[in-house]
C-alpha cells in the first residue's frame, strides 16, 4: 500500500498524475496533385542526350508507359517516346537533369518523370541552342578549360551546353565535334 502524504494548509491540492492520453498522430492525407502524363506531353520534342547513364532505349507501346518507366527509374527527369513506323511498339528513352529539349522531332513525345500542374505544357519549348543568342559556331575558348575542370564527352553541342548549365561556375562551353565530342567548360 502506498501512502499519500498529508496536505498542509495553504498548499495547493496535488493531483495524482493521470495516465497520459494518447494523441492520434497528425497525418496528412493530402497527396501532391499529379496529372495524367498526357497533360505534360510535348509532341514533336525529344531530350538530348537521349539516354542517361546506365539506360538504353527499350520497346514500349506508348508515351504513357514510357512516362511510368521514367517515374520508376532513379535519376530519370525526362522521357522521350518515339512512335514506331511499323507495329505497335515504340522506343522509350530516359534522360536525367542534364538533358535539353529539342523540338521538330517527327514521331517523338517527351515529358517529365511525374506530371504535376506546374509542369503542364501549354506551348512546346524552343530548341535550347536557338534560344541562346550568344551561341557561335567556329569559335573556341582560351584557355580551353577552367581551373579544376577537365573535358567531358557529349553527344552534341546541346548536350555540352546542358552539362555546362549543371556545372558550378561554368558560364561558357566549347564543343569539339572533331575531337570526338569533347566538351570544355570555362568561366568568366
C-alpha positions in Angstrom: 0.0 0.0 0.0 1.3 3.4 -0.9 0.7 6.2 1.5 -0.4 9.6 0.4 1.3 12.5 2.3 -1.0 14.8 4.1 -1.6 18.2 2.6 -0.6 21.2 4.7 -2.9 24.1 4.9 -2.2 26.8 2.3 -0.6 24.3 -0.1 -2.4 23.7 -3.4 -4.0 20.3 -3.7 -1.8 17.9 -5.6 -3.5 15.9 -8.2 -2.4 12.4 -8.9 -0.8 12.1 -12.2 -3.2 11.0 -14.8 -2.4 8.4 -17.4 -1.0 10.3 -20.4 -3.7 10.4 -23.1 -2.6 9.0 -26.4 -2.9 11.6 -29.1 -3.5 10.5 -32.5 -0.6 11.3 -34.7 -1.2 14.0 -37.2 -1.3 12.5 -40.6 -1.9 14.2 -43.9 -4.0 12.5 -46.5 -3.2 15.2 -49.0 -1.0 13.9 -51.8 0.8 16.1 -54.3 -1.5 16.7 -57.2 -0.5 14.7 -60.2 -2.0 14.8 -63.6 -2.3 12.2 -66.3 1.0 12.1 -68.1 -0.6 13.3 -71.4 -1.2 16.8 -69.8 2.6 17.2 -69.8 3.4 15.6 -73.1 5.4 17.7 -75.7 4.6 16.4 -79.2 7.5 16.6 -81.6 10.1 17.0 -78.8 12.9 14.8 -77.6 15.6 15.2 -75.0 19.3 15.1 -75.6 21.4 13.3 -74.6 18.9 10.6 -75.5 19.7 8.0 -72.8 21.0 8.7 -69.3 24.0 6.8 -67.9 23.1 3.1 -67.4 20.0 3.2 -69.6 19.2 2.2 -73.2 16.1 2.6 -75.3 13.5 -0.1 -74.8 10.4 -1.1 -76.7 7.2 0.2 -75.1 3.8 0.7 -76.6 3.1 4.3 -75.6 4.3 7.6 -74.2 2.3 6.9 -71.0 4.1 3.6 -70.4 7.4 5.4 -71.1 6.4 8.1 -68.5 5.7 5.4 -66.0 9.1 3.8 -66.6 10.8 7.2 -66.1 8.9 7.8 -62.8 10.0 4.4 -61.5 13.7 4.9 -62.5 16.1 6.6 -60.1 17.6 9.8 -61.6 15.1 10.0 -64.5 13.9 13.5 -65.0 12.5 13.4 -68.6 11.4 10.7 -71.1 11.2 10.6 -74.8 9.0 8.1 -76.7 9.4 7.6 -80.4 6.4 6.0 -82.2 7.2 3.1 -84.4 6.5 3.4 -88.2 5.8 -0.3 -88.2 4.0 -2.2 -85.5 2.6 -1.0 -82.1 5.8 -0.8 -80.1 7.8 2.4 -80.0 11.1 3.2 -78.3 11.4 4.7 -74.8 14.4 6.7 -73.8 15.1 8.1 -70.3 17.1 11.3 -69.6 18.5 12.9 -66.5 18.8 16.5 -65.3 21.4 17.4 -67.9 19.2 16.7 -70.9 17.8 19.5 -73.0 14.7 19.6 -75.2 15.0 19.5 -79.0 11.8 20.3 -81.0 10.9 19.3 -84.5 11.4 15.6 -83.9 8.9 13.6 -86.0 7.1 10.9 -84.0 8.6 12.0 -80.7 6.7 12.6 -77.5 8.5 13.8 -74.4 7.7 14.8 -70.9 8.7 14.9 -67.2 9.0 11.9 -64.9 5.9 13.0 -63.0 3.3 15.3 -64.4 2.3 18.0 -61.9 0.3 21.1 -62.5 3.4 23.3 -62.6 4.8 21.1 -65.4 1.7 21.2 -67.6 2.6 22.0 -71.1 0.8 24.9 -72.8 3.4 25.5 -75.5 6.4 23.4 -76.7 9.9 24.6 -75.7 12.2 26.2 -78.1 15.4 24.4 -79.1 18.0 25.0 -76.4 20.6 26.4 -78.8 18.3 28.5 -80.8 17.1 30.2 -77.6 20.7 31.2 -76.8 21.7 34.2 -78.8 25.3 34.1 -77.8 25.9 30.6 -79.4 28.7 30.9 -82.0 29.9 28.2 -84.4 33.6 28.0 -85.2 34.9 29.8 -82.1 36.9 28.4 -79.1 37.8 29.3 -75.6 41.3 30.3 -74.3 42.3 28.6 -72.1 40.0 25.7 -73.1 39.1 24.5 -69.6 38.5 26.5 -66.4 40.6 25.7 -63.3 39.7 22.3 -61.9 37.7 21.3 -65.0 38.6 18.5 -67.4 36.9 18.0 -70.8 34.0 15.5 -70.9 32.3 13.8 -73.8 28.9 15.0 -75.0 26.8 13.8 -77.9 26.4 17.3 -79.4 26.6 21.0 -78.6 23.1 21.0 -76.9 24.3 18.2 -74.5 27.5 20.1 -73.9 25.5 23.3 -73.1 23.3 21.3 -70.7 26.4 20.0 -68.9 27.8 23.5 -68.6 24.5 24.6 -67.0 24.7 21.8 -64.5 28.4 22.5 -63.6 29.2 25.0 -60.9 30.8 28.3 -62.1 30.5 27.3 -65.8 29.5 30.3 -67.9 30.8 29.2 -71.3 31.3 26.0 -73.2 33.1 24.8 -76.3 32.0 21.6 -78.1 34.7 20.0 -80.3 33.0 17.5 -82.6 36.3 17.0 -84.5 37.8 15.6 -81.2 35.0 13.0 -80.9 32.6 15.2 -78.9 34.8 16.8 -76.3 33.0 19.4 -74.2 35.1 22.1 -72.5 33.9 24.4 -69.7 35.1 27.9 -68.9 34.1 30.7 -66.5 34.5 34.5 -67.0 
